[in-house]
Amino acid sequence: MFMRNLTLVLLAATSLATPAMGQVSPQAQQQLDLLTQQQLDRQRSIALENQLNALDARVQSEQRLQDFRAAAPPAYPKRAPGEEGAGAAGYAVIPDAVLADSNARVRAVTQNRR
């Protein structure tokens, strides 16, 4: 009997409380709207800050890469076009006789394997 009465009282209380809970005062609604707007602004701010940090990191990486390339010697140093052993573009030139001799040695080594 007690349980039945308690259930009826709770059911009546919730049916009476539901319309009252659904109604929000205009002041409370404004506060909720303000909090929602602040949350959205905070999320936008964080997203923009993340983008800014990513761009900053990219710029720093590019700058370091340029500094590294400027400090590193070229893989094939250029020679002046008039310098001995230099081709028209300034790159080193290997005489045909030296290439032919090297080619002959490579062929001799590879033929001995067979």
C-alpha positions, -999 to +999 in steps of 0.1 A: +000+000+000+028+024+009+046+017-024+015+023-044+009+056-026+045+066-032+042+058-069+010+078-072+026+108-054+057+107-076+036+104-108+015+134-098+046+154-089+063+147-122+031+155-142+028+188-124+065+196-126+070+189-163+052+220-177+070+242-151+104+227-160+097+234-197+092+271-192+124+291-190+124+328-180+136+353-206+166+362-184+176+326-181+172+321-218+195+351-225+221+337-201+219+303-219+223+321-253+252+341-240+269+309-226+263+291-259+278+320-279+308+322-256+314+285-261+312+288-299+336+318-297+360+299-276+360+269-300+366+293-330+394+309-311+411+276-304+407+265-341+422+297-353+451+295-328+457+259-340+458+271-376+482+299-367+505+275-349+505+251-378+514+279-403+541+292-379+556+258-377+555+254-415+572+288-420+599+279-394+605+246-412+608+263-446+633+288-431+654+261-415+654+241-448+665+272-467+693+279-442+704+243-444+705+243-482+724+276-482+750+263-457+755+228-473+780+226-501+766+215-535+767+178-543+787+184-574+808+215-571+808+236-602+840+248-618+846+280-638+839+273-675+875+283-685+890+261-658+908+229-667+885+198-667+854+219-667+826+216-693+805+244-709+781+244-679+808+244-653+805+208-644+835+184-643+843+166-676+858+131-678+879+125-708+867+097-733+899+077-728+894+075-690+857+065-695+867+038-720+894+024-697+869+023-668+843+006-690+869-020-701+878-028-665+842-032-655+835-055-684+866-076-675+854-080-640+819-089-649+830-114-676+853-133-651+823-140-629+806-161-655 
